[in-house]
Amino acid sequence: MQITAVVPTYNEAGNLPGLIESLAALPLEDLRVLVVDDASPDGTGQIADELARQDPGRVSVLHRERKMGLGTAYLAGFQHVLETGAEAIAQMDADLSHPPELLLEFVEALRSCDLVVGSRYVPGGSVDRSWPLWRKGLSAFGSLYAHTILRLPVRDLTSGFKLWRRSTLLGIPLQRVSSNGYAFQIEMTYLAHRMGYRIRELPFYFPDREWGRSKISFAIQIEAALRVWQLLFEYRDLEARSEHQP
């Protein structure tokens, strides 16, 4: 199975080399990485280019002219890797908060489902132990809020750690996806469920980043809260299909 990890970056110069090294060490014969960089002022794009020169068969880079948001970065990355033949597409943060070794379990799980979601809120999953209670509560509430309104059988709707089957992404109307940030993660999972694709959650521990700053702002959180209600109306025309087969 040819797997490509799509990794959006903005000011991740301190994290990207470690992530690429960890992915390269996995016992997956055909694992590739597409870095989608939004003109990072800290030189992340140049570092990505050097990593691609060192390992051209594994690493490639998609440069964008400016910071345009997480959702559009993923959509551009998805389009690129689908055109180049990826059979499974991973979503990962560049800040090492998504453990690369868990991809091995994701690949095995994908044999019996259409989308694997790394989950902090199923048994066995958790967030950084050093987070204060208010931050843990806010993180959990965001997923619970969307889970309750959209009536989805998925606990971690804001997770950005996923593995998609190629046919799943091709079957989703990506041209209609307009969210960014947390809302993008919610919208994509909602679409997969709405169209009858099988989703499985695997637990993981989400540590805080060790280098750099989080990109999640108050405005992004507000967008996610409002978009949840919009999604209910935007996709009423999509009727759930029967269970998809591999």
N, C-alpha and C positions, 0 to 999 in steps of 0.2 A: 504494500500500500504506500503510495507516494503521499507524504504528509508535508504540508507547508504551514509553518507558524507565522501568522501575520502579527507584527509587533509595531504598533504606533509609537513614535518617540517625539518628545519635545523636552530638551534639556535633560538628557539621560546619559551624558558622557561618562559619568562615574559608574553606571550600572550595566550598560550595553555589552562591553567586552565580557564581563562575568556571565551574563545570560547566554551569550553565544557559545562560550566555552562549555557551559553546563549542558546546553542542548547538543553540542557536538559530541559530548561524552556518552550520550544515551545510546543503548544498543538497538537503534532503529536504523535499518539499512538505507532508507531513502527519506531522510528528514531534512527539509530545507527551511530557510528562514527568509522572510521578506520584511525588511525594515522600512516603515513608512515614516519619513521624517518631515516635520513641518518647519523647515528652515530654522532649526534650533540655533540660537545665538551662542551656545556654549560649545559648538563644534561637534555635536553628536552626529550630524550628517557626514562630516569628514571622517570621523572614526568608523562609521558604518561602511563608508567607501573603502577604507583600508582593510577592514575585516572581510569585505567582499573580494578584494584583490588577493588576500591571503588564502581564501577558500572559495573560489568562484563557482564551484559546483554546488555549494551549500547555501551561501549567503548572497542575497541581492538587495538592492536599495531602490526605493521609489522616493524621489525628492519632490516636495511640494513647495510652492513659492512663499507661503506664509502659514501662520497658525490658523487652521480652519476647523478644528474640532475633532474630537475622538470618533464620532459617528461617521463623518465623511472620510476620515482616514481609513477606517475599517472597510467602508464600502469600496473605496478605491483599491485597497489591498485585495479584497475578495474578487473584484472584477479581474484584477491582474493575474492572480493565481489560478482562477478558474480557466482563464484563457491559456495558461501554460500547463494545464493538465493535472492539477492537484486532485487527488482522490479523497483526501480528508484535509480540512482546514482548521487550524487551531487559532484561538484568540488568546494572547498573553500580554500582560503588562511588562514593560521593560525594567521595572524597579525591583525585580526578584521577589515580589510578594506572591507570585504564582510558582510553586515548586516544579521545575522542569521534569523531575523524575516521575511525577504523577501522570505525565503523558503516557507512560507505559500502561497504566491502568485505564486511562481514557481510551486508548487504542483497542484494548481488549473489550471494553464495555461497548464500543461503537459497533461491534459485530452484531449486537442484538438490539440496537436502537438507532435513532437518526441524529440525535444531538446529545452530547454529554456536557453537563454543567458542573463545574467545580463549586461545591456548596459549603458555606460557612455555617449554615443553619439546619443541617440534618445531623443526626447522631454521629459523632466522631469529628465534626467540623467545629471550628472556633476562630476567633479573631485574636489579635495580638494581646498577650497577657498583661502588657503594661498599659494598655488603653484605660483611661478613666471610665467610670461607670456611665457617665453621660454620653461619651462617644460610642461605647458599645451599644447603649440603648438606642441612640440615633441611627446607627447602622442597621440594627435589627428591625427597627420600626419602619425604615424605608422599604425593606423587602416585604414586611408584613402588610404594610399599607397597600402596596401594589398587588400582592397576592390576594388580599381580601376583595379589593375592588374588581379585579379582572377575573377572579375565581379560577386561578391557575393552580394546578397540582405541582407547583415548583416553589420551594421555600426561599431560595436565594435568587431573586429576580434582578438584582443589581450586580451579580457576579460578572466579571469580565474574563473569566477563565473557562473556555469552552472548546469543544472539538466537534466540528460539523461534518457530516457526510456530504460529499460533493452534490449528490442528488437533492439533498435538503435545501442547500443554498440556491440551487438552480430552480427549485420549485417554489421558492418564496419570492414575492414581488418586490425585489430590492429597490426598484425604481420608486416605490412609494414610501420608503423609509426616510424620515426627515428629522429624527431625533439626534441629539448629541449627548455625551456624558452618560450619567446613570440612565437617562431615559432611552438611549439607544439600546442598552442591554435589555431593558424591559421590553421595548418594542420588538426586538428580534425574537426573544423567547415567546412573547405573546403570539407573534405570527406563526412560529413553528407549531405551537399548540393549537391555534385556531385552524390550521390547515391539516391537522391530524397526525403530525409527525410525533414519533415516540421519543420522549425526553427522559433521560436518567440523570440523577444527581449523585455525585461522588463527594464524600466529605474531604475537606482539606483545612489545614491551619494557615490562616492569613496573617503573616507577620507584617509589622510596619516597615516601611522603607528605611534603609540605613543611610542612603545618600540622596540628596536632592529634596525637592518640595512636592507635596501632593498637588495635583491639578484640579482637585474637586473644590469648587467654590460654592458660596451660598446661592448664587444665581443658578448654578447647575442643579442644585438640590431643588430649588423652586421650579425649575423647568420640568424636572422629573415628576414632581407632585402634580403639576397641571396636566402633563402629557398623559398620565395614567387615565384621566377622565376622557381626554380627547380620543384615545385609542379605542375606547368602547364604541364610539360613533364612526370613526374613520374606517373600521374594518367590518362593519355590519354586513357588507356585501359578500364577504368571504365565508362560505359555508364550510364547516369542518368536513374533511374527507374521511373515508374509511382508513383504518390503520395502514400505514405504508409498510412495504416490505423492503428488505435490504436489496 
